[in-house]
Amino acid sequence: MMANNLKNNEDEEDRVLYLVPMLLSENDYRNVLSENVIKKIYGLRQFIVENVRTTRRYLKTIAHPKEIDELHFRELNEHTTYEEIANLLLFIKKENTGLMSEAGVPCVADPGSEIIRLAHENNIKVVPLLGPSSILMALIASGLNGQSFAFSGYLPAKREERKEKLRALEKRSIVEKQTQIFMETPYRNMQLLSDILTCCRLSTKLTIAADITGKNEFIKTKTIKQWKENLPELNKIPAVFLLQG
């Protein structure tokens, strides 16, 4: 009986939860993902994903060698309950699994951290695969402080709350000499930009990084005063914003 228990424990420890990167734009995946990462994805048959339809399309795009109907998917998104997340642990224990978000790397501005915590607690190895992160790519291309920075995720949808948050982020940036990074739902990008121009000091630097890795990639850092003279059109375009006062 003891030998069987030891074998079961070893089996569980052999399981791996891979953090699988997605594409940020409609680009040739071979320009973004390394050959080693692609091979790792090819070796997986089951996935925990934010959206099954998006993931199936992505796996077809990167030419996954198995028939899509032979692969197994479970959803994990903002509607997933804690009990459902706990049940996903049983799914992972069956065989190596890939965790994927809608775009870029999982668990940053996306759900997934809770299942990773459970994986650690249950001796399941967690392996991040190298892929595009719009947040880090925007930061390193911004020219702003890369030694101290904070990511605040999505800002409040209500305008007055969003303005209040922007003022707080600018103040923190000045006091702590820290780059502040945040995002917005693409269809509210222009509203956000309008609020930034209204709330922030003319000397504050703002980086706009849009359509990263895409054909129309745009990454530019200017002062608020300079942006007021020439504001880009960002409606419905994925973007990351960085502030440094």
Backbone torsions as a table, in degrees:
resi	resn	phi	psi	omega
1	MET	NA	-41.3	179.9
2	MET	-63.7	-40.2	179.4
3	ALA	-61.1	-40.7	179.3
4	ASN	-63.9	-41.8	179.3
5	ASN	-62.4	-40.7	178.7
6	LEU	-64.1	-39.2	180.0
7	LYS	-65.8	-40.0	178.7
8	ASN	-63.0	-41.4	179.1
9	ASN	-63.4	-40.9	179.6
10	GLU	-63.9	-40.4	179.2
11	ASP	-59.3	-44.6	-179.6
12	GLU	-64.4	-38.9	-179.6
13	GLU	-68.2	-24.2	179.1
14	ASP	-75.9	-17.1	-178.7
15	ARG	-70.5	145.3	-179.3
16	VAL	-129.3	134.7	171.9
17	LEU	-104.8	108.7	-179.8
18	TYR	-89.8	134.2	175.3
19	LEU	-92.3	102.8	-168.2
20	VAL	-93.7	126.7	178.5
21	PRO	-77.5	148.6	172.9
22	MET	-110.3	171.6	176.5
23	LEU	-81.6	151.7	177.3
24	LEU	-93.2	-20.9	-177.1
25	SER	-151.2	174.7	178.0
26	GLU	-80.4	81.0	-177.4
27	ASN	-126.9	160.2	175.3
28	ASP	-61.8	118.6	-175.0
29	TYR	-58.7	-26.0	-179.5
30	ARG	-71.2	-15.3	175.4
31	ASN	-82.6	-13.2	-172.9
32	VAL	-117.6	-38.9	-176.8
33	LEU	-103.2	137.8	178.9
34	SER	-74.2	160.0	178.8
35	GLU	-60.4	-37.7	179.8
36	ASN	-64.3	-42.0	179.0
37	VAL	-64.8	-43.0	179.2
38	ILE	-60.7	-41.4	178.5
39	LYS	-63.4	-39.0	178.2
40	LYS	-61.9	-44.0	179.8
41	ILE	-64.6	-40.2	178.6
42	TYR	-59.3	-29.8	-177.0
43	GLY	-81.7	-4.6	-177.9
44	LEU	-97.4	143.9	178.2
45	ARG	-116.7	-11.0	179.5
46	GLN	-136.2	146.9	-171.4
47	PHE	-141.8	143.0	169.1
48	ILE	-104.4	122.3	-167.7
49	VAL	-135.1	160.6	177.1
50	GLU	-78.4	-34.3	179.9
51	ASN	-147.8	119.7	-175.2
52	VAL	-63.6	-43.9	-176.7
53	ARG	-61.0	-45.8	178.4
54	THR	-61.0	-41.4	-177.9
55	THR	-67.5	-42.3	178.2
56	ARG	-59.6	-41.9	178.7
57	ARG	-64.9	-40.7	179.1
58	TYR	-63.3	-44.8	-179.0
59	LEU	-65.4	-32.8	173.9
60	LYS	-67.9	-38.8	-179.1
61	THR	-61.7	-40.3	-179.0
62	ILE	-89.7	10.7	173.9
63	ALA	61.2	48.2	175.9
64	HIS	-56.7	129.9	-171.9
65	PRO	-67.6	-21.0	-179.3
66	LYS	-89.8	151.1	174.5
67	GLU	-60.7	134.3	-176.6
68	ILE	-57.1	-36.0	-179.2
69	ASP	-69.3	-12.6	177.8
70	GLU	-89.1	-9.4	-178.9
71	LEU	-90.3	158.4	-175.9
72	HIS	-118.8	135.1	-176.3
73	PHE	-128.9	143.6	169.9
74	ARG	-131.2	141.7	-177.9
75	GLU	-93.2	142.7	174.0
76	LEU	-139.7	109.7	179.7
77	ASN	-144.3	-166.8	-175.3
78	GLU	-66.5	-14.3	-179.8
79	HIS	-94.3	-7.0	-177.3
80	THR	-72.0	130.0	-179.9
81	THR	-81.6	165.0	179.0
82	TYR	-61.5	-39.1	179.7
83	GLU	-63.1	-40.1	178.4
84	GLU	-67.1	-36.6	176.8
85	ILE	-64.0	-42.5	178.7
86	ALA	-61.1	-37.0	178.5
87	ASN	-67.7	-26.4	177.5
88	LEU	-64.5	-25.1	178.0
89	LEU	-60.7	-38.3	177.5
90	LEU	-64.8	-36.3	177.4
91	PHE	-62.3	-45.2	-178.6
92	ILE	-65.3	-35.5	-177.1
93	LYS	-68.5	-14.5	179.4
94	LYS	-70.7	-44.9	179.8
95	GLU	-166.7	171.4	-179.5
96	ASN	-55.0	140.4	-171.4
97	THR	-133.3	147.6	174.7
98	GLY	-105.2	132.4	175.7
99	LEU	-103.0	126.9	-174.2
100	MET	-134.9	146.0	174.6
101	SER	-105.8	-167.9	-179.1
102	GLU	-77.0	-31.2	-178.5
103	ALA	-157.6	147.0	178.7
104	GLY	68.3	-148.6	-177.7
105	VAL	-90.8	147.3	-178.3
106	PRO	-73.1	158.2	170.1
107	CYS	78.8	-0.9	172.7
108	VAL	-112.1	111.6	-172.8
109	ALA	62.8	25.4	178.9
110	ASP	-148.2	156.8	177.7
111	PRO	-70.4	163.4	176.2
112	GLY	139.6	-22.4	-174.8
113	SER	-62.6	-31.6	-177.7
114	GLU	-67.4	-40.5	179.0
115	ILE	-70.0	-30.0	176.0
116	ILE	-68.5	-40.7	177.5
117	ARG	-60.2	-44.1	178.9
118	LEU	-64.6	-35.8	178.2
119	ALA	-62.4	-44.6	178.0
120	HIS	-61.2	-42.2	-177.9
121	GLU	-67.6	-20.7	-177.2
122	ASN	-111.4	25.4	174.6
123	ASN	58.6	32.3	174.4
124	ILE	-99.0	124.9	-176.8
125	LYS	-69.1	134.9	178.8
126	VAL	-110.0	122.9	-176.5
127	VAL	-124.9	112.7	176.1
128	PRO	-80.0	130.8	176.1
129	LEU	-96.8	140.5	-175.9
130	LEU	-68.4	128.6	178.7
131	GLY	-161.8	-179.7	-174.3
132	PRO	-74.2	131.7	173.1
133	SER	-120.9	112.8	-177.8
134	SER	-60.1	-32.2	-177.1
135	ILE	-67.8	-50.6	-179.5
136	LEU	-69.9	-37.5	179.6
137	MET	-64.9	-38.3	176.8
138	ALA	-65.8	-41.7	-178.7
139	LEU	-62.7	-50.1	-174.9
140	ILE	-69.7	-20.4	179.5
141	ALA	-94.5	-2.8	-172.3
142	SER	-83.2	-30.6	-172.4
143	GLY	81.4	3.0	177.1
144	LEU	-88.0	178.1	-174.4
145	ASN	-63.3	114.5	177.7
146	GLY	-97.7	-0.5	178.7
147	GLN	-87.8	-28.0	179.1
148	SER	-141.5	116.3	-178.4
149	PHE	-152.0	158.9	180.0
150	ALA	-139.3	141.0	178.1
151	PHE	-108.9	123.9	-176.0
152	SER	-104.6	5.9	177.5
153	GLY	69.3	-142.4	-179.6
154	TYR	-87.5	136.8	179.6
155	LEU	-80.6	161.7	-178.8
156	PRO	-56.4	144.7	-179.6
157	ALA	-74.4	-32.6	-179.4
158	LYS	-75.3	133.7	-169.2
159	ARG	-60.8	-46.8	-178.2
160	GLU	-64.4	-38.7	177.0
161	GLU	-66.6	-37.1	179.4
162	ARG	-66.4	-41.5	177.9
163	LYS	-63.3	-42.1	178.7
164	GLU	-61.6	-40.4	179.3
165	LYS	-66.4	-40.9	179.5
166	LEU	-62.5	-42.1	178.1
167	ARG	-63.1	-39.7	180.0
168	ALA	-66.7	-39.9	179.8
169	LEU	-67.1	-40.0	178.5
170	GLU	-65.1	-42.7	179.0
171	LYS	-62.0	-44.4	179.1
172	ARG	-63.2	-38.9	178.8
173	SER	-60.5	-40.6	-179.3
174	ILE	-70.9	-47.2	-176.4
175	VAL	-65.7	-44.5	-174.7
176	GLU	-98.1	0.3	-177.0
177	LYS	52.3	49.1	-170.8
178	GLN	-123.6	135.1	175.6
179	THR	-73.4	131.7	179.1
180	GLN	-106.9	125.8	-175.7
181	ILE	-117.1	137.1	178.8
182	PHE	-155.1	169.1	-178.0
183	MET	-132.4	172.4	175.7
184	GLU	-148.0	152.6	172.6
185	THR	-59.1	130.0	-172.1
186	PRO	-49.6	-35.7	-177.6
187	TYR	-75.3	-7.2	175.7
188	ARG	-108.4	11.1	-177.7
189	ASN	-57.0	-45.7	-175.9
190	MET	-69.2	-33.3	175.1
191	GLN	-64.7	-41.9	178.4
192	LEU	-62.5	-46.4	179.6
193	LEU	-59.8	-40.7	177.8
194	SER	-60.7	-41.3	179.7
195	ASP	-68.5	-38.6	178.3
196	ILE	-61.1	-45.7	-179.1
197	LEU	-64.9	-29.2	-179.8
198	THR	-79.3	-39.3	-170.2
199	CYS	-90.5	-31.4	-168.6
200	CYS	-94.0	157.6	179.8
201	ARG	-67.1	151.6	-179.5
202	LEU	-62.3	-29.3	-177.2
203	SER	-86.0	-11.5	-179.5
204	THR	-65.5	137.6	179.5
205	LYS	-87.9	139.3	177.9
206	LEU	-130.2	126.7	172.8
207	THR	-103.3	130.8	172.7
208	ILE	-112.8	120.5	179.7
209	ALA	-122.5	108.2	-173.8
210	ALA	-122.7	148.2	177.8
211	ASP	50.5	47.7	-177.6
212	ILE	-62.3	133.0	-175.8
213	THR	73.4	-3.2	-179.5
214	GLY	-86.9	174.6	-178.6
215	LYS	-65.8	-29.7	-178.5
216	ASN	-108.2	34.6	-179.3
217	GLU	-54.4	134.8	-178.2
218	PHE	-137.3	116.3	177.0
219	ILE	-133.3	116.6	-175.7
220	LYS	-146.2	138.4	175.5
221	THR	-116.8	125.9	177.5
222	LYS	-143.4	168.3	171.2
223	THR	-77.1	161.8	177.1
224	ILE	-58.0	-39.7	178.9
225	LYS	-59.0	-43.7	-179.7
226	GLN	-68.4	-38.4	179.5
227	TRP	-64.3	-33.2	-179.1
228	LYS	-62.1	-24.9	-179.0
229	GLU	-80.4	-24.6	-176.1
230	ASN	-158.2	94.7	-176.3
231	LEU	-98.5	129.6	-179.8
232	PRO	-73.9	159.9	175.9
233	GLU	-90.7	116.0	-174.6
234	LEU	-121.5	13.4	-177.4
235	ASN	-60.2	124.6	177.5
236	LYS	66.1	21.2	177.2
237	ILE	-110.7	125.3	178.2
238	PRO	-57.0	131.1	-175.9
239	ALA	-146.9	156.4	174.8
240	VAL	-124.8	141.6	-177.4
241	PHE	-121.4	139.9	179.9
242	LEU	-132.0	134.2	179.4
243	LEU	-120.0	140.6	169.7
244	GLN	-146.9	114.9	-179.1
245	GLY	-82.9	NA	NA
